[in-house]
Amino acid sequence: MVNTVYSDEERGTQDKESKEESILAMLGIIGTILNLLVIIFVYIYTT
């Protein structure tokens, strides 16, 4: 059985880590989209 009771400090740390992970995930998605746009742009102008 897993103990799911957290102190306020642990909960704050988990919220901060969760927020950081979501920001990093968003940055990764934005970076991927920008890379795809650059690839398409270079492909169009080099053909």
mmCIF file as gemmi writes it, N, C-alpha and C atoms, coordinates in Angstrom:
data_model
loop_
_atom_site.group_PDB
_atom_site.id
_atom_site.type_symbol
_atom_site.label_atom_id
_atom_site.label_alt_id
_atom_site.label_comp_id
_atom_site.label_asym_id
_atom_site.label_entity_id
_atom_site.label_seq_id
_atom_site.pdbx_PDB_ins_code
_atom_site.Cartn_x
_atom_site.Cartn_y
_atom_site.Cartn_z
_atom_site.occupancy
_atom_site.B_iso_or_equiv
_atom_site.pdbx_formal_charge
_atom_site.auth_seq_id
_atom_site.auth_asym_id
_atom_site.pdbx_PDB_model_num
ATOM 1 N N . MET Axp A 1 ? 0.847 -1.184 0 1 0 ? 1 A 1
ATOM 2 C CA . MET Axp A 1 ? 0 0 0 1 0 ? 1 A 1
ATOM 3 C C . MET Axp A 1 ? 0.888 1.241 0 1 0 ? 1 A 1
ATOM 4 N N . VAL Axp A 2 ? 0.525 2.221 -0.787 1 0 ? 2 A 1
ATOM 5 C CA . VAL Axp A 2 ? 1.347 3.418 -0.934 1 0 ? 2 A 1
ATOM 6 C C . VAL Axp A 2 ? 0.804 4.513 -0.031 1 0 ? 2 A 1
ATOM 7 N N . ASN Axp A 3 ? 1.692 5.171 0.693 1 0 ? 3 A 1
ATOM 8 C CA . ASN Axp A 3 ? 1.302 6.284 1.542 1 0 ? 3 A 1
ATOM 9 C C . ASN Axp A 3 ? 1.171 7.53 0.682 1 0 ? 3 A 1
ATOM 10 N N . THR Axp A 4 ? -0.049 8.064 0.579 1 0 ? 4 A 1
ATOM 11 C CA . THR Axp A 4 ? -0.291 9.219 -0.294 1 0 ? 4 A 1
ATOM 12 C C . THR Axp A 4 ? -0.444 10.516 0.48 1 0 ? 4 A 1
ATOM 13 N N . VAL Axp A 5 ? -0.155 10.492 1.777 1 0 ? 5 A 1
ATOM 14 C CA . VAL Axp A 5 ? -0.256 11.703 2.59 1 0 ? 5 A 1
ATOM 15 C C . VAL Axp A 5 ? 1.083 12.424 2.527 1 0 ? 5 A 1
ATOM 16 N N . TYR Axp A 6 ? 1.042 13.683 2.076 1 0 ? 6 A 1
ATOM 17 C CA . TYR Axp A 6 ? 2.265 14.468 1.938 1 0 ? 6 A 1
ATOM 18 C C . TYR Axp A 6 ? 2.197 15.675 2.862 1 0 ? 6 A 1
ATOM 19 N N . SER Axp A 7 ? 3.345 16.091 3.333 1 0 ? 7 A 1
ATOM 20 C CA . SER Axp A 7 ? 3.396 17.331 4.098 1 0 ? 7 A 1
ATOM 21 C C . SER Axp A 7 ? 3.286 18.496 3.111 1 0 ? 7 A 1
ATOM 22 N N . ASP Axp A 8 ? 3.069 19.693 3.656 1 0 ? 8 A 1
ATOM 23 C CA . ASP Axp A 8 ? 2.942 20.873 2.792 1 0 ? 8 A 1
ATOM 24 C C . ASP Axp A 8 ? 4.212 21.107 1.986 1 0 ? 8 A 1
ATOM 25 N N . GLU Axp A 9 ? 5.374 20.849 2.585 1 0 ? 9 A 1
ATOM 26 C CA . GLU Axp A 9 ? 6.642 21.064 1.893 1 0 ? 9 A 1
ATOM 27 C C . GLU Axp A 9 ? 6.792 20.09 0.723 1 0 ? 9 A 1
ATOM 28 N N . GLU Axp A 10 ? 6.451 18.818 0.941 1 0 ? 10 A 1
ATOM 29 C CA . GLU Axp A 10 ? 6.543 17.829 -0.133 1 0 ? 10 A 1
ATOM 30 C C . GLU Axp A 10 ? 5.558 18.154 -1.244 1 0 ? 10 A 1
ATOM 31 N N . ARG Axp A 11 ? 4.372 18.586 -0.878 1 0 ? 11 A 1
ATOM 32 C CA . ARG Axp A 11 ? 3.359 18.924 -1.886 1 0 ? 11 A 1
ATOM 33 C C . ARG Axp A 11 ? 3.825 20.112 -2.722 1 0 ? 11 A 1
ATOM 34 N N . GLY Axp A 12 ? 4.417 21.12 -2.072 1 0 ? 12 A 1
ATOM 35 C CA . GLY Axp A 12 ? 4.935 22.276 -2.789 1 0 ? 12 A 1
ATOM 36 C C . GLY Axp A 12 ? 6.044 21.888 -3.741 1 0 ? 12 A 1
ATOM 37 N N . THR Axp A 13 ? 6.9 20.971 -3.309 1 0 ? 13 A 1
ATOM 38 C CA . THR Axp A 13 ? 7.98 20.488 -4.169 1 0 ? 13 A 1
ATOM 39 C C . THR Axp A 13 ? 7.419 19.737 -5.367 1 0 ? 13 A 1
ATOM 40 N N . GLN Axp A 14 ? 6.409 18.916 -5.138 1 0 ? 14 A 1
ATOM 41 C CA . GLN Axp A 14 ? 5.803 18.163 -6.241 1 0 ? 14 A 1
ATOM 42 C C . GLN Axp A 14 ? 5.113 19.099 -7.222 1 0 ? 14 A 1
ATOM 43 N N . ASP Axp A 15 ? 4.42 20.139 -6.714 1 0 ? 15 A 1
ATOM 44 C CA . ASP Axp A 15 ? 3.766 21.095 -7.595 1 0 ? 15 A 1
ATOM 45 C C . ASP Axp A 15 ? 4.799 21.826 -8.442 1 0 ? 15 A 1
ATOM 46 N N . LYS Axp A 16 ? 5.919 22.199 -7.826 1 0 ? 16 A 1
ATOM 47 C CA . LYS Axp A 16 ? 6.976 22.908 -8.554 1 0 ? 16 A 1
ATOM 48 C C . LYS Axp A 16 ? 7.574 22.012 -9.633 1 0 ? 16 A 1
ATOM 49 N N . GLU Axp A 17 ? 7.838 20.741 -9.282 1 0 ? 17 A 1
ATOM 50 C CA . GLU Axp A 17 ? 8.394 19.807 -10.264 1 0 ? 17 A 1
ATOM 51 C C . GLU Axp A 17 ? 7.408 19.564 -11.393 1 0 ? 17 A 1
ATOM 52 N N . SER Axp A 18 ? 6.129 19.461 -11.058 1 0 ? 18 A 1
ATOM 53 C CA . SER Axp A 18 ? 5.106 19.239 -12.079 1 0 ? 18 A 1
ATOM 54 C C . SER Axp A 18 ? 5.042 20.431 -13.031 1 0 ? 18 A 1
ATOM 55 N N . LYS Axp A 19 ? 5.132 21.634 -12.475 1 0 ? 19 A 1
ATOM 56 C CA . LYS Axp A 19 ? 5.102 22.843 -13.305 1 0 ? 19 A 1
ATOM 57 C C . LYS Axp A 19 ? 6.33 22.897 -14.202 1 0 ? 19 A 1
ATOM 58 N N . GLU Axp A 20 ? 7.501 22.56 -13.647 1 0 ? 20 A 1
ATOM 59 C CA . GLU Axp A 20 ? 8.726 22.564 -14.451 1 0 ? 20 A 1
ATOM 60 C C . GLU Axp A 20 ? 8.647 21.539 -15.575 1 0 ? 20 A 1
ATOM 61 N N . GLU Axp A 21 ? 8.1 20.37 -15.272 1 0 ? 21 A 1
ATOM 62 C CA . GLU Axp A 21 ? 7.975 19.333 -16.297 1 0 ? 21 A 1
ATOM 63 C C . GLU Axp A 21 ? 7.033 19.771 -17.404 1 0 ? 21 A 1
ATOM 64 N N . SER Axp A 22 ? 5.935 20.439 -17.05 1 0 ? 22 A 1
ATOM 65 C CA . SER Axp A 22 ? 4.997 20.875 -18.083 1 0 ? 22 A 1
ATOM 66 C C . SER Axp A 22 ? 5.613 21.972 -18.949 1 0 ? 22 A 1
ATOM 67 N N . ILE Axp A 23 ? 6.412 22.841 -18.337 1 0 ? 23 A 1
ATOM 68 C CA . ILE Axp A 23 ? 7.086 23.894 -19.111 1 0 ? 23 A 1
ATOM 69 C C . ILE Axp A 23 ? 8.098 23.278 -20.064 1 0 ? 23 A 1
ATOM 70 N N . LEU Axp A 24 ? 8.87 22.313 -19.577 1 0 ? 24 A 1
ATOM 71 C CA . LEU Axp A 24 ? 9.856 21.658 -20.436 1 0 ? 24 A 1
ATOM 72 C C . LEU Axp A 24 ? 9.175 20.894 -21.572 1 0 ? 24 A 1
ATOM 73 N N . ALA Axp A 25 ? 8.058 20.259 -21.277 1 0 ? 25 A 1
ATOM 74 C CA . ALA Axp A 25 ? 7.328 19.541 -22.321 1 0 ? 25 A 1
ATOM 75 C C . ALA Axp A 25 ? 6.827 20.523 -23.376 1 0 ? 25 A 1
ATOM 76 N N . MET Axp A 26 ? 6.306 21.67 -22.938 1 0 ? 26 A 1
ATOM 77 C CA . MET Axp A 26 ? 5.812 22.676 -23.877 1 0 ? 26 A 1
ATOM 78 C C . MET Axp A 26 ? 6.951 23.216 -24.737 1 0 ? 26 A 1
ATOM 79 N N . LEU Axp A 27 ? 8.099 23.466 -24.123 1 0 ? 27 A 1
ATOM 80 C CA . LEU Axp A 27 ? 9.252 23.946 -24.878 1 0 ? 27 A 1
ATOM 81 C C . LEU Axp A 27 ? 9.713 22.911 -25.895 1 0 ? 27 A 1
ATOM 82 N N . GLY Axp A 28 ? 9.659 21.638 -25.519 1 0 ? 28 A 1
ATOM 83 C CA . GLY Axp A 28 ? 10.021 20.576 -26.453 1 0 ? 28 A 1
ATOM 84 C C . GLY Axp A 28 ? 9.092 20.528 -27.646 1 0 ? 28 A 1
ATOM 85 N N . ILE Axp A 29 ? 7.8 20.688 -27.399 1 0 ? 29 A 1
ATOM 86 C CA . ILE Axp A 29 ? 6.825 20.679 -28.502 1 0 ? 29 A 1
ATOM 87 C C . ILE Axp A 29 ? 7.031 21.882 -29.403 1 0 ? 29 A 1
ATOM 88 N N . ILE Axp A 30 ? 7.252 23.057 -28.813 1 0 ? 30 A 1
ATOM 89 C CA . ILE Axp A 30 ? 7.48 24.27 -29.609 1 0 ? 30 A 1
ATOM 90 C C . ILE Axp A 30 ? 8.755 24.124 -30.433 1 0 ? 30 A 1
ATOM 91 N N . GLY Axp A 31 ? 9.806 23.581 -29.833 1 0 ? 31 A 1
ATOM 92 C CA . GLY Axp A 31 ? 11.056 23.372 -30.558 1 0 ? 31 A 1
ATOM 93 C C . GLY Axp A 31 ? 10.885 22.423 -31.723 1 0 ? 31 A 1
ATOM 94 N N . THR Axp A 32 ? 10.114 21.362 -31.514 1 0 ? 32 A 1
ATOM 95 C CA . THR Axp A 32 ? 9.861 20.406 -32.594 1 0 ? 32 A 1
ATOM 96 C C . THR Axp A 32 ? 9.115 21.058 -33.747 1 0 ? 32 A 1
ATOM 97 N N . ILE Axp A 33 ? 8.11 21.854 -33.428 1 0 ? 33 A 1
ATOM 98 C CA . ILE Axp A 33 ? 7.333 22.539 -34.472 1 0 ? 33 A 1
ATOM 99 C C . ILE Axp A 33 ? 8.221 23.518 -35.239 1 0 ? 33 A 1
ATOM 100 N N . LEU Axp A 34 ? 9.058 24.266 -34.517 1 0 ? 34 A 1
ATOM 101 C CA . LEU Axp A 34 ? 9.96 25.203 -35.196 1 0 ? 34 A 1
ATOM 102 C C . LEU Axp A 34 ? 10.948 24.474 -36.092 1 0 ? 34 A 1
ATOM 103 N N . ASN Axp A 35 ? 11.461 23.35 -35.643 1 0 ? 35 A 1
ATOM 104 C CA . ASN Axp A 35 ? 12.373 22.563 -36.475 1 0 ? 35 A 1
ATOM 105 C C . ASN Axp A 35 ? 11.673 22.088 -37.741 1 0 ? 35 A 1
ATOM 106 N N . LEU Axp A 36 ? 10.445 21.634 -37.618 1 0 ? 36 A 1
ATOM 107 C CA . LEU Axp A 36 ? 9.698 21.199 -38.8 1 0 ? 36 A 1
ATOM 108 C C . LEU Axp A 36 ? 9.47 22.354 -39.768 1 0 ? 36 A 1
ATOM 109 N N . LEU Axp A 37 ? 9.167 23.54 -39.248 1 0 ? 37 A 1
ATOM 110 C CA . LEU Axp A 37 ? 8.979 24.706 -40.113 1 0 ? 37 A 1
ATOM 111 C C . LEU Axp A 37 ? 10.269 25.057 -40.852 1 0 ? 37 A 1
ATOM 112 N N . VAL Axp A 38 ? 11.393 24.986 -40.154 1 0 ? 38 A 1
ATOM 113 C CA . VAL Axp A 38 ? 12.682 25.274 -40.793 1 0 ? 38 A 1
ATOM 114 C C . VAL Axp A 38 ? 12.974 24.245 -41.875 1 0 ? 38 A 1
ATOM 115 N N . ILE Axp A 39 ? 12.715 22.978 -41.605 1 0 ? 39 A 1
ATOM 116 C CA . ILE Axp A 39 ? 12.95 21.93 -42.603 1 0 ? 39 A 1
ATOM 117 C C . ILE Axp A 39 ? 12.089 22.158 -43.837 1 0 ? 39 A 1
ATOM 118 N N . ILE Axp A 40 ? 10.815 22.486 -43.63 1 0 ? 40 A 1
ATOM 119 C CA . ILE Axp A 40 ? 9.917 22.743 -44.768 1 0 ? 40 A 1
ATOM 120 C C . ILE Axp A 40 ? 10.386 23.965 -45.547 1 0 ? 40 A 1
ATOM 121 N N . PHE Axp A 41 ? 10.758 25.031 -44.835 1 0 ? 41 A 1
ATOM 122 C CA . PHE Axp A 41 ? 11.234 26.257 -45.479 1 0 ? 41 A 1
ATOM 123 C C . PHE Axp A 41 ? 12.477 25.983 -46.318 1 0 ? 41 A 1
ATOM 124 N N . VAL Axp A 42 ? 13.431 25.282 -45.763 1 0 ? 42 A 1
ATOM 125 C CA . VAL Axp A 42 ? 14.664 24.973 -46.497 1 0 ? 42 A 1
ATOM 126 C C . VAL Axp A 42 ? 14.351 24.065 -47.687 1 0 ? 42 A 1
ATOM 127 N N . TYR Axp A 43 ? 13.468 23.106 -47.519 1 0 ? 43 A 1
ATOM 128 C CA . TYR Axp A 43 ? 13.106 22.21 -48.608 1 0 ? 43 A 1
ATOM 129 C C . TYR Axp A 43 ? 12.468 22.985 -49.765 1 0 ? 43 A 1
ATOM 130 N N . ILE Axp A 44 ? 11.57 23.913 -49.448 1 0 ? 44 A 1
ATOM 131 C CA . ILE Axp A 44 ? 10.877 24.681 -50.492 1 0 ? 44 A 1
ATOM 132 C C . ILE Axp A 44 ? 11.88 25.553 -51.254 1 0 ? 44 A 1
ATOM 133 N N . TYR Axp A 45 ? 12.773 26.226 -50.535 1 0 ? 45 A 1
ATOM 134 C CA . TYR Axp A 45 ? 13.667 27.176 -51.193 1 0 ? 45 A 1
ATOM 135 C C . TYR Axp A 45 ? 14.915 26.543 -51.767 1 0 ? 45 A 1
ATOM 136 N N . THR Axp A 46 ? 15.109 25.259 -51.59 1 0 ? 46 A 1
ATOM 137 C CA . THR Axp A 46 ? 16.276 24.622 -52.214 1 0 ? 46 A 1
ATOM 138 C C . THR Axp A 46 ? 15.873 23.719 -53.375 1 0 ? 46 A 1
ATOM 139 N N . THR Axp A 47 ? 14.58 23.644 -53.668 1 0 ? 47 A 1
ATOM 140 C CA . THR Axp A 47 ? 14.144 22.825 -54.804 1 0 ? 47 A 1
ATOM 141 C C . THR Axp A 47 ? 13.682 23.694 -55.952 1 0 ? 47 A 1
